[in-house]
């Protein structure tokens, strides 16, 4: 299959691209940074996804994974508006089989920076809109909404012992996901899954369900 992934230079996007390549698929990556993957089946385009006039011409995409994003830096423009434009350009067409948007658990909880939460909440709503529109092609569209993931973006808390302990106190599984674990979910939702659509899957180690029940002993 032909797979287009945004944000493939590091972290989750790189892990997803590597998994699809391991499975023998043709992968196209769009990122504003240079390629971090060397594989004969991988084509990398250096491009800012906000630059709508210079996006590459790629046709016959079967799977689109919108992974590129930022945190507390033009969040709505990058995480939501550009995701919409990428999807409309490459995803809404007859050859599409699956679209996956990488959202965030904060789109459900509201527990991060204001514009970041708003952008990821918008992704959840847009996912449902796209699912309705690509159903005529027999395609699915879902969002994968991670909590904490071990990526360079999160080094500021991962490397702070005090902050890390506070986070672990809120996380029932007492760890964060690896990019490779999220990649496995991405593969499942776009290849194995053929019927679940318009849904938002939260993968956060149980953080968002953590609550304290107060009652007399």
Legacy VTK file of the C-alpha trace (Angstrom):
# vtk DataFile Version 3.0
C-alpha trace
ASCII
DATASET POLYDATA
POINTS 217 float
0.000 0.000 0.000
0.956 3.639 -0.430
1.164 5.358 2.944
1.552 9.088 3.539
2.677 10.193 7.006
3.330 13.727 8.210
5.965 14.513 10.822
8.352 11.609 10.177
11.674 13.099 11.322
11.415 11.841 14.906
9.202 10.364 17.594
5.835 8.811 16.802
5.860 9.665 13.091
9.268 8.095 12.540
8.232 4.947 14.423
5.046 4.625 12.367
6.934 5.065 9.102
9.514 2.448 10.091
6.786 -0.062 10.988
5.019 0.328 7.643
8.333 0.006 5.834
9.054 -3.183 7.775
5.713 -4.486 6.510
6.783 -3.809 2.911
4.652 -0.749 2.194
5.593 2.310 0.148
5.902 5.262 2.530
5.945 8.995 1.811
6.944 11.376 4.588
6.380 15.120 4.884
8.350 17.033 7.511
9.947 20.452 7.807
13.154 18.721 8.933
15.358 16.478 6.812
14.845 12.739 6.512
15.805 10.481 9.410
14.955 7.272 7.531
16.944 5.548 4.804
14.957 2.947 2.903
14.424 2.327 -0.813
10.659 2.364 -0.258
10.702 5.696 1.586
10.394 9.119 -0.067
10.891 12.202 2.084
9.613 15.691 1.307
11.021 18.622 3.278
8.027 20.902 3.628
6.159 22.806 6.325
2.586 21.502 6.251
1.369 25.092 6.656
2.881 25.911 3.251
-0.177 24.818 1.303
1.122 26.159 -2.016
4.206 23.932 -1.967
2.901 20.593 -0.759
4.126 17.726 -2.954
1.944 16.136 -5.608
1.387 12.562 -4.438
-1.427 10.480 -5.862
-3.040 7.121 -5.145
-2.634 7.299 -1.378
-4.237 4.353 0.420
-3.446 5.301 4.016
-3.020 8.827 5.373
-1.645 9.367 8.869
-1.723 12.944 10.152
0.980 12.913 12.793
2.772 16.270 12.451
2.096 18.626 15.316
3.480 21.082 17.802
2.850 22.119 21.391
2.376 25.707 22.512
3.579 27.081 19.166
1.002 27.953 16.479
-0.980 24.949 17.693
-4.265 25.649 15.923
-2.560 26.486 12.619
-0.358 23.366 12.635
-2.309 20.775 14.614
-5.752 21.543 13.202
-5.846 23.819 10.160
-2.914 22.159 8.396
-4.224 18.696 9.292
-7.513 19.627 7.641
-5.766 20.861 4.504
-3.574 17.740 4.253
-6.624 15.515 4.641
-8.664 17.364 2.052
-5.752 17.256 -0.411
-4.607 13.645 -0.012
-7.301 11.784 1.883
-10.694 12.566 0.411
-10.384 10.510 -2.771
-11.398 7.148 -4.190
-8.201 5.197 -3.498
-8.211 5.965 0.230
-8.623 3.017 2.598
-7.962 4.633 5.963
-7.182 7.991 7.559
-5.732 8.257 11.053
-5.295 11.499 12.955
-2.832 11.546 15.837
-4.631 13.592 18.450
-4.049 13.793 22.186
-5.711 12.664 25.382
-5.920 16.359 26.300
-8.533 16.762 23.575
-10.764 14.825 25.965
-9.499 16.137 29.315
-8.476 19.731 28.548
-5.407 19.252 30.732
-2.682 21.037 28.736
-1.956 24.399 27.089
-5.187 26.180 26.025
-4.578 26.321 22.255
-3.105 22.826 22.236
-6.224 21.425 23.889
-8.437 23.382 21.515
-6.525 22.156 18.463
-6.721 18.515 19.556
-10.392 18.841 20.457
-10.955 20.137 16.946
-9.171 17.073 15.558
-11.680 14.835 17.349
-14.637 16.659 15.786
-13.029 16.791 12.335
-12.308 13.050 12.521
-16.035 12.362 12.760
-16.729 14.696 9.836
-14.176 12.927 7.631
-15.421 9.478 8.655
-18.846 10.376 7.309
-17.412 11.633 4.025
-15.001 8.772 3.265
-17.509 6.056 4.120
-18.684 6.119 0.501
-15.229 4.813 -0.456
-15.458 2.009 2.104
-12.749 3.815 4.112
-12.363 4.515 7.807
-11.204 7.593 9.698
-10.304 7.587 13.379
-8.109 9.488 15.781
-5.476 7.977 18.039
-5.151 10.109 21.163
-2.035 9.339 23.233
-1.240 10.589 26.683
2.424 10.702 27.598
4.893 9.275 25.077
8.677 9.005 25.433
9.740 11.474 22.748
12.232 14.382 22.609
9.302 16.814 22.825
8.721 15.660 26.406
12.332 15.655 27.627
11.646 18.670 29.869
9.465 16.556 32.174
11.030 13.152 31.562
14.384 14.455 32.817
12.957 16.295 35.828
12.745 13.795 38.702
10.167 15.804 40.661
7.828 16.412 37.724
8.227 12.831 36.524
7.186 11.476 39.926
4.086 13.678 39.913
3.157 12.337 36.494
3.706 8.736 37.544
1.473 9.295 40.589
-1.358 10.066 38.133
-0.646 7.178 35.764
-1.956 3.755 36.860
0.472 1.811 34.643
3.386 3.859 36.065
5.048 4.471 32.709
4.583 6.284 29.432
4.177 4.703 26.010
7.047 4.299 23.581
6.717 5.588 20.016
6.824 1.966 18.852
3.752 1.128 20.946
1.827 3.993 19.377
3.016 2.830 15.952
1.513 -0.607 16.592
-1.808 1.031 17.361
-1.538 3.152 14.209
-0.965 0.038 12.109
-3.874 -1.747 13.751
-6.293 1.148 13.243
-5.389 1.636 9.568
-4.704 -1.899 8.325
-6.222 -4.502 10.640
-9.301 -2.430 11.437
-11.821 -2.160 8.608
-15.055 -1.338 10.464
-14.415 0.976 13.427
-14.745 4.557 12.152
-15.358 8.045 13.490
-13.897 7.079 16.873
-11.191 8.521 19.120
-9.018 5.968 20.903
-7.307 7.208 24.081
-3.975 5.546 24.908
-2.685 7.083 28.127
-1.862 4.288 30.563
-5.112 4.977 32.404
-4.277 8.564 33.376
-7.609 9.990 32.176
-9.627 7.414 34.145
-7.713 7.937 37.361
-9.954 9.212 40.156
-10.210 8.845 43.904
-13.468 7.466 45.260
-14.216 9.026 48.635
-16.418 6.961 50.961
-16.528 5.956 54.635
-14.501 2.845 55.402
LINES 1 218
217 0 1 2 3 4 5 6 7 8 9 10 11 12 13 14 15 16 17 18 19 20 21 22 23 24 25 26 27 28 29 30 31 32 33 34 35 36 37 38 39 40 41 42 43 44 45 46 47 48 49 50 51 52 53 54 55 56 57 58 59 60 61 62 63 64 65 66 67 68 69 70 71 72 73 74 75 76 77 78 79 80 81 82 83 84 85 86 87 88 89 90 91 92 93 94 95 96 97 98 99 100 101 102 103 104 105 106 107 108 109 110 111 112 113 114 115 116 117 118 119 120 121 122 123 124 125 126 127 128 129 130 131 132 133 134 135 136 137 138 139 140 141 142 143 144 145 146 147 148 149 150 151 152 153 154 155 156 157 158 159 160 161 162 163 164 165 166 167 168 169 170 171 172 173 174 175 176 177 178 179 180 181 182 183 184 185 186 187 188 189 190 191 192 193 194 195 196 197 198 199 200 201 202 203 204 205 206 207 208 209 210 211 212 213 214 215 216
